[in-house]
Structure formats: structure tokens, C-alpha cells
Amino acid sequence: MKKATIITLTLLFLLANTVIYNHAYQFTHFDPNATQRTGKPEQLTLPQKLKTLFNGITIPRPTHTSQPTQPFKTIYLQSHEKIEGWLIENPNSKGTIIQFHGYSSKKSGILNYSDEFQKLGYNTFLIDFMGSGGSTGNATTIGYKESKDVRVAYDYIKENYPNQKIILHGPSMGAVAIMKSIHDYDIKPDQIIIECPFGSMRKTTQARFEAMNLPTFILPDWLLLYGGLQNGFNPYKHVPTNYAKKITIPTLLITGAKDARVSRQEIDDIYTNLKGQKTLKILKNAQHENYLHRYKKEWLTFVTPFLSLQ
């Protein structure tokens, strides 16, 4: 009886490890063959639920469904992967705004931001992170290795537009990658606009478990362990709250008061640690989303004066 119990527990432990390993892989790797993301649990049949439980959710590789309406150049740069950017020049521009998308998105998903920056008189350079859009690879590290993509894009603009103002903009994972790039590579843009960055990899993983009504005890840490091993980084050191301590340039931090993915405490901690001139703006009804879909006028009242800073 004792031997049977040990065997059963061992098999359950191995099964649990396999399940968590698969979930970690699916969370950090996009599926180039998939066309649909895994639906909500209540939408799945029993076989689909069992498959998802064992293999993890399926996230299709982000692909473009649109392009800029203005003339643009496609630029390729070498980072961890070969990354693709769209450079849209503005006659008599005030500078260049380099844009970075969020998790499981792509540069065409932030074209509406580019349109507004263009109206304000700026060149825009939209970047696909590794694993997304026109860039190579299928993996994502939720902003950790993507920080090199930020540095490579910044270096390109700095070299080709040496006398122009450079601003970095990104929502969510894009904001985190910007912060880490400044922290790790000491790049020096003139300003940054960051939207809803998470405070730590651990906290954002726990928030996703909460959003799926799953336990946040042990499971998120188990997922982080395997995700880090699979992708070659330490997720516990991925802490934007700490990255903020090395940011001394003017920063506009925007968040939504109803964001279920990033807590207000995380935002406040990041804001407190920022060392330079800083502004915090709250969209009182916004969630974790593209703010221009519903709050463009309010967003512009934050961004327009910030960009005018000398």
C-alpha cells in the first residue's frame, strides 16, 4: 500500500510538472500555425478544456492586418532576432518617437498612436519585438530580452537623426522593455511615455492567474521557474520598479484606474522611484487597453504638453 501511494504521488508530481512546463512554454512562445487564441474556459468543450489544461493556452503568432496609410520605409535591425520596423518621416519634424507594442501584439496594433504623434509633428518608428509581426522568432520574454530591441532601435535613430529629439513610447510590455533598456544599456532618450507597466514579472504573472480565477499560491512561481529556464533569464530579476531608479529623464506615466492586470500600488511604486522630472496621469475609466480606442481626447491632453517640454 505504501509503495503504491509513493508511485501514485510520484506520477502526479511528474504530471503536474509536465502541465506547468507546457503552460510556461505556451505563455512565452507564439504558435505560427494557429489562427485563433484559446477561448475562455466557459466557451470550451470538455475535450478542449482537457487539452488546454495539459498543453496550455494557444496564442497565435502576432501578424499584421494593416500598414501605415502614410509613405513609410521598412527597416531591419539585428537584435536577439532580426527585428522589423516601419519608419514614417514627417516633413520638418520636431523629432522621432520610437514606438514599442505590448504582449502578444505587433506594431500595426499601435498605428493609431503613430497617427496622433504624426499630427503633433513627429517622425515615428514602429518596432516589432522579437517573435512578433515582421520580426523573426516565436518567443517572448515579456520585456526582458526585448530591452535589447529597444536599444538597437534607439541606436539606429540616434545614428541617422543625430540632431533630433528622441522620445520612446510603449504600453505594458513595451513600457517595461523601455525601462529595462535605460537601466541596462544606459541609453539616453530625451523623454519617455510609458503606459501601464507592471511592477515585477512575479506580480504580473499572479495577476494573470487571478484573471483566470486560478490559485496564486505556488503555481505562478512554478510557471516562472520553467519560463525562465526555457528562455534563459531570471524572471525574479525582471522588476521594473527597480529599473525606475535609474531613469532620470522626463517621464510621462499613464495608467487606467480600472486596470486589473497592473495594480495602482505597482504604478505608485514605479512613479516614486523615477528620479527625473515626472508626471503621473490616471484615466479613471480605463482598463489594461489601447487608450486611444476610448480615451483619445483625454490622452492628448496629457501627451501634447509633455512633448512640448524643452
C-alpha positions in Angstrom: 0.0 0.0 0.0 2.8 2.4 0.9 4.7 1.6 -2.3 1.5 2.2 -4.3 1.0 5.6 -2.6 4.5 6.7 -3.4 4.2 5.6 -7.0 0.9 7.5 -7.3 2.3 10.6 -5.8 5.4 10.5 -8.0 3.3 10.1 -11.1 1.1 13.0 -10.0 4.1 15.1 -9.4 5.6 14.3 -12.8 2.2 15.0 -14.4 2.0 18.4 -12.6 5.5 19.3 -13.8 4.7 18.4 -17.3 1.5 20.5 -17.2 3.3 23.6 -15.8 6.2 23.2 -18.2 3.8 23.2 -21.1 1.9 26.2 -19.8 5.1 28.1 -19.3 6.2 27.3 -22.9 2.9 28.3 -24.4 2.9 31.6 -22.4 6.3 32.6 -23.8 6.0 31.1 -27.3 3.6 32.1 -30.0 2.2 29.5 -32.4 2.9 30.3 -36.0 0.4 27.7 -37.2 -2.5 28.8 -35.0 -5.2 31.1 -36.3 -7.3 31.5 -33.1 -6.4 32.1 -29.5 -7.7 29.7 -26.9 -11.2 30.8 -25.9 -12.4 31.5 -22.4 -13.0 28.4 -20.2 -16.8 28.7 -20.4 -16.6 28.6 -24.2 -14.6 25.3 -24.4 -16.0 21.8 -24.7 -14.8 19.2 -22.3 -12.1 17.8 -24.7 -10.9 21.3 -25.4 -10.7 22.0 -21.7 -8.6 18.9 -21.0 -6.3 19.7 -23.9 -5.9 23.3 -22.6 -5.3 22.1 -19.1 -2.5 19.8 -20.2 -0.9 21.8 -23.1 -1.6 25.4 -22.0 -3.3 28.1 -24.0 -2.6 28.7 -27.6 -1.5 32.2 -28.7 -1.2 32.7 -32.4 1.9 34.5 -33.6 1.0 38.2 -33.9 0.7 39.1 -37.6 -0.1 42.3 -39.3 -3.6 43.1 -40.7 -2.8 46.7 -41.7 0.0 49.0 -42.7 0.6 52.8 -42.3 -1.5 55.0 -44.6 1.5 57.4 -45.0 4.6 56.6 -47.0 7.0 54.5 -44.9 10.3 52.7 -45.0 10.7 49.1 -43.8 13.9 48.9 -41.7 15.5 45.6 -40.5 17.9 45.6 -37.5 19.7 42.8 -35.7 19.0 42.2 -32.0 18.5 38.8 -30.4 16.4 38.2 -33.6 16.1 40.2 -36.8 13.6 42.9 -36.0 11.4 44.8 -38.4 10.5 48.5 -38.1 8.3 50.9 -40.0 9.8 54.4 -40.3 7.3 57.2 -41.1 9.0 60.5 -41.7 7.3 63.8 -41.1 8.4 66.9 -43.1 10.1 69.5 -40.8 9.7 67.0 -37.9 10.2 68.0 -34.2 11.9 64.7 -33.5 11.4 61.0 -33.7 9.1 58.9 -31.4 10.1 55.2 -31.3 7.2 53.0 -30.5 7.0 49.6 -28.9 3.9 47.3 -28.6 2.6 45.2 -25.7 2.5 41.4 -25.1 1.0 39.3 -27.9 0.6 42.4 -30.1 2.6 43.9 -33.0 3.5 47.3 -34.5 0.3 47.6 -36.6 -1.6 47.4 -33.3 -0.2 50.8 -32.3 -0.6 52.6 -35.6 -3.3 54.7 -34.0 -0.7 56.1 -31.6 1.6 56.8 -34.6 -1.1 58.7 -36.4 -1.5 61.0 -33.4 2.2 61.5 -33.0 2.4 62.4 -36.7 -0.3 65.0 -36.3 1.8 66.5 -33.5 4.7 66.9 -35.9 6.9 63.9 -35.2 8.6 61.1 -37.2 7.5 57.7 -35.9 9.5 54.5 -35.9 7.3 51.5 -35.0 9.1 48.3 -33.9 8.1 44.7 -33.9 9.6 42.9 -30.9 11.2 39.6 -31.5 8.6 36.9 -32.2 6.0 39.3 -33.5 4.9 40.8 -36.8 7.7 41.1 -39.3 10.5 40.2 -36.8 11.9 36.7 -36.6 11.4 34.1 -33.9 8.4 32.9 -32.0 9.4 33.6 -28.4 8.7 36.4 -26.0 10.3 37.2 -22.6 7.7 39.8 -21.6 10.1 42.7 -21.9 13.3 41.2 -20.6 15.3 40.4 -23.8 13.1 42.8 -25.7 15.1 45.6 -23.9 17.9 44.9 -26.5 15.4 45.5 -29.3 14.7 48.9 -27.7 18.4 49.7 -27.6 19.0 48.7 -31.2 16.1 50.8 -32.4 17.3 53.8 -30.4 20.9 53.4 -31.7 19.6 53.4 -35.3 17.6 56.6 -34.8 20.5 58.3 -32.9 22.9 57.5 -35.7 20.6 58.5 -38.6 19.0 61.6 -36.9 21.8 62.8 -34.7 20.5 66.3 -34.1 16.9 65.4 -33.4 14.9 64.9 -30.2 14.2 61.2 -29.5 11.2 60.0 -27.4 10.3 56.4 -26.6 6.7 55.3 -26.2 5.3 52.0 -25.2 2.3 50.4 -23.5 2.5 47.5 -21.0 5.4 45.2 -22.1 6.6 47.9 -24.4 6.9 50.3 -21.4 8.7 47.6 -19.4 11.2 47.0 -22.2 11.9 50.7 -22.4 12.6 50.9 -18.7 14.9 47.9 -18.7 16.8 49.2 -21.7 17.5 52.5 -20.0 18.5 50.6 -16.9 20.8 48.0 -18.6 22.2 49.9 -21.6 22.2 53.5 -20.3 20.5 54.8 -23.4 19.6 58.5 -23.2 16.4 59.4 -25.0 15.1 62.9 -24.4 11.8 61.8 -22.9 9.7 58.6 -22.5 6.0 58.0 -22.4 5.2 54.7 -20.6 1.7 53.3 -20.2 0.6 50.7 -17.6 4.0 49.0 -16.9 3.8 46.1 -14.4 5.9 46.3 -11.2 7.5 42.9 -11.4 7.3 39.7 -13.5 6.1 37.9 -10.5 3.2 40.3 -9.9 2.1 40.4 -13.5 2.1 36.5 -13.6 0.0 36.4 -10.4 -2.4 39.0 -11.9 -3.0 36.7 -14.9 -3.8 33.8 -12.6 -6.2 35.9 -10.7 -7.9 37.0 -14.0 -8.4 33.3 -14.8 -9.7 32.6 -11.3 -6.8 30.3 -10.6 -4.8 29.9 -7.3 -1.9 32.4 -6.9 -0.1 30.2 -4.4 2.9 28.2 -5.8 1.5 27.9 -9.3 2.7 31.3 -10.6 6.2 30.7 -9.2 6.3 27.2 -10.7 5.4 28.8 -14.1 8.1 31.5 -13.7 10.7 28.8 -12.8 10.1 26.9 -16.1 9.6 30.0 -18.2 13.0 31.3 -17.1 14.7 28.0 -17.7 13.1 27.7 -21.2 14.1 31.2 -22.2 17.4 31.8 -20.5 16.6 34.5 -18.0 15.8 35.0 -14.3 12.2 36.3 -14.1 12.6 37.2 -10.5 15.1 39.9 -11.5 12.7 41.3 -14.1 11.5 44.2 -11.8 10.5 47.5 -13.5 10.0 49.0 -10.1 13.8 48.7 -9.7 14.5 49.8 -13.3 12.8 53.1 -12.5 15.6 54.1 -10.1 18.0 54.7 -13.0 15.5 56.7 -15.1 16.5 60.4 -14.8 14.9 61.8 -17.9 11.4 63.4 -18.2 8.8 60.7 -17.9 5.1 60.7 -18.5 3.5 57.6 -16.8 -0.1 56.9 -17.8 -2.4 54.2 -16.3 -6.0 53.2 -16.1 -7.8 53.3 -12.7 -9.7 50.1 -13.6 -6.6 48.1 -14.8 -7.0 44.5 -13.5 -3.6 43.5 -14.8 -1.5 46.2 -13.1 -2.3 47.4 -9.6 -2.2 51.0 -8.6 0.4 50.1 -6.0 2.7 48.9 -8.7 2.2 52.2 -10.6 2.8 54.3 -7.5 6.0 52.4 -6.6 7.3 52.9 -10.1 6.4 56.6 -10.0 8.1 57.1 -6.6 11.3 55.5 -7.9 11.6 57.6 -11.0 14.4 60.1 -10.5 13.9 62.7 -13.1 11.1 65.1 -14.0 7.9 63.0 -13.9 4.2 63.2 -14.4 1.6 60.6 -13.5 -1.8 60.7 -15.3 -4.8 58.4 -14.5 -7.6 57.6 -16.9 -10.4 57.0 -14.4 -12.4 54.5 -16.5 -9.6 52.8 -18.5 -8.6 49.2 -18.1 -5.4 47.5 -19.5 -6.0 48.5 -23.1 -5.1 50.7 -26.0 -6.1 54.1 -24.6 -6.8 55.7 -28.0 -9.8 53.5 -28.7 -11.9 55.2 -26.0 -9.9 58.0 -24.4 -8.1 59.8 -27.2 -9.1 63.3 -26.3 -8.0 62.8 -22.7 -4.8 61.1 -23.7 -3.9 64.0 -25.9 -4.4 66.5 -23.0 -1.6 64.5 -21.2 0.8 63.9 -24.1 0.7 67.2 -26.0 2.0 69.4 -23.3 4.5 66.8 -22.2 6.0 66.6 -25.7 6.4 70.4 -25.6 8.8 70.3 -22.7 12.3 71.6 -23.5 
